[in-house]
Amino acid sequence: MSGERVRGDCRAVQVRVRGRVQGVGFRWFVARTARELALRGWVRNADDGTVEVAAEGAAAQVERLLEALRRGPPHAVVQSVEIDERPFSAAAANSEFEILP
């Protein structure tokens, strides 16, 4: 998958999800899933109607999050998931996954 940076068994990605993804519990869905997968990062609504996600952690867990983003919660309609590389930050190892305003 292009646009992802892998460091050992860790990956860091920046994602933009397009479709009907605001007002349907998408941020809470992402945060819950990411926390269950022990990932670090954040999720927020963007002004253009998309949802932005930054996540990093074990490569297999990041892939599971990406699969979940492609599905979304029950009332969401995901049209596309754009993935960009992001530098891995070992300093973020102690931070929890957050929902940003």
Number of C-alpha atoms within 10 A of each C-alpha: 6 7 14 17 18 18 14 8 10 17 23 26 24 20 22 19 25 19 14 17 21 19 11 15 14 23 25 15 16 25 23 15 18 27 15 12 16 15 24 23 22 21 25 21 20 13 7 7 14 19 22 19 24 21 22 29 26 18 19 13 21 22 15 13 22 20 12 15 21 16 14 21 18 10 13 16 17 17 12 13 19 13 18 15 16 18 14 18 14 10 7 12 13 8 11 15 22 20 16 11 8
